[in-house]
Amino acid sequence: MTMQGPDIAAELRQLIATEHISEDALHSLTQIQQGRLQVFLREDSPSSRGLTVDEQPLSPEENGRIATLVAQLTFGLDIDDDERLRAIMETLTTVCSLTVHNIANLTRLDVADLQQCLKAPRSLPAEAKYAIALRTSYLISAATQARAQ
């Protein structure tokens, strides 16, 4: 079976060439062996020639993680900051199953501000959004580290 779709390796090479990310950072983020990443990134790599899954330098799971990372680095930062802040809160409440009260207690933030962030983040003052962004980002990081790898 061959894999078709966007050329993730080419998009990643472009991100590296324009200094949006380095190969070292890519290795640190993904924990994929550097040699396998280098093979994946080569212009003549098996991934760019449409070879079968068995001949690919990365596993399907690793390809999926790389594709997600490339999409997030390429398009994710175009999302409006207020919408991103709401998405962080929604992730904490839906994916992590934390209540707004849990988040308020953990972050020492006002429940009303957190509820407003879920409804209309644009209406909050910049200082409140800043505190919510920093502290909820920390919670996302803690949740990510706690998940099985």
N, C-alpha and C positions, 0 to 999 in steps of 0.2 A: 504494500500500500504506500503510495507517495502522498506527501503532505503539500497542499497548495494553500495559497493565501498571501498575506502581506509578507514582504521580505524583512523579517524582524532583525536578522543579522545586519542587513544594510541600514536599517533605521538606527540600530545600536552603534554601528560604525560611524554614522553621521553624528550621533550624540557625543561620541568619543572625540571625533575630529574637531568638533566645535567646542570642545572642553566643557560640555555639560556634565560629563561624568568621565572617570578614568577607568582603565581596566582594573586597577587595584581596588577602587571603590566598588566596581561591579562584583569582583570576587568577594569582597567583604560583605556586601549586601546579600548576595545569593548563596555564599558558601559553596559555590561550584568550583571545582579544581581549576586553577589558572590555565593549565595546559589544554583542558577541554574547552574552556572559554576562548582561548586563542584559536583553536581549530574551528570553532563555531564562527568566529569573527573573520576568518580568512575569506577573501573574495571567492576562492575556489573551494570553499568548504562543502562537505556533503549536503549541508542544509541549503546551500544556494543552488545545488545541482539537481534537487528533487529526488534524492535517493530514498530508499525505503527507510522505515523507522529503525530497523536493525542496524543500518549503516550510519545513522545520525550521531554526531559527537555528544549530543545531550539527550537525556531521556525525555519522554513525552511530558512528564511532570516538570522537569527543569525547563523545557521549552515553554510550557504554560506560564511558569513563574517569570521567565525572561520576557515573554510577550506582555504579561500584565505590567511588569515594571516599565517596559518601553512605552506602553500606552499611558501609564500614569505620568511618566517624565515628559512625554511629548504633548499630551492633551490635558492632563489633570490639573496643571497649574493655570489653565485658562478659565477654570471655574471661579466664579465670583467669590470673594473672601467671605461674605456673609452667608452664602449658600454652603460653602465649605464648613463654616463654623456650625451651621445647623446640621450638616451631615455628620460631623464629629459627635454632636449631641445625640443624633439619631442612632449612630453606631453604638454608643455607650448604652442607650436605653433598649435598643432592639437586639443587637448582636450579643452584647455583654450582659443583658438583662439587669442592668442597674436602673434603679428608679431615680427620678430627679432628686428626691430626698437623699438617696445614697450618694449621688454625685455632689450635692451641696455639702453633706457631712464630710466627705473625703477631701473636697477642695476648699472648704470653708468659704464657699460662695453663697450668695443669696438665692434662695429657692425661686423667688419671683423673677430674678434675672435669668435664671436657667430656663424657667418655663417660657419666658418671653423670647429667649434665644431659639427655642423650638418652634415658636409661632411666627415671630417677625424679628429676626436678628438685626435687621437694618435700623430698627427703632431704638436699640440700646445705645448708650453713650460709648464712645471709643474706649474709655478706660475700663468699662465693664466687659466689652468684647475682648479686650487685650487679656484681662485676667482669666476670662472663660477659655480663651484660645490656649493660653499657656498651660493652664491647669488640666484642662480636658485632654490636651495633646499628651501630657504626661500620663494620664490614665490610659490612653490608647496604647502608649508605649509599654506601660506595665502589663496591660492585658495581652499584648502581643508576646511579650517575653514569657508570660505565664502559660501560654498555649504550648501544647506538645509540638515538637519539631519533627 
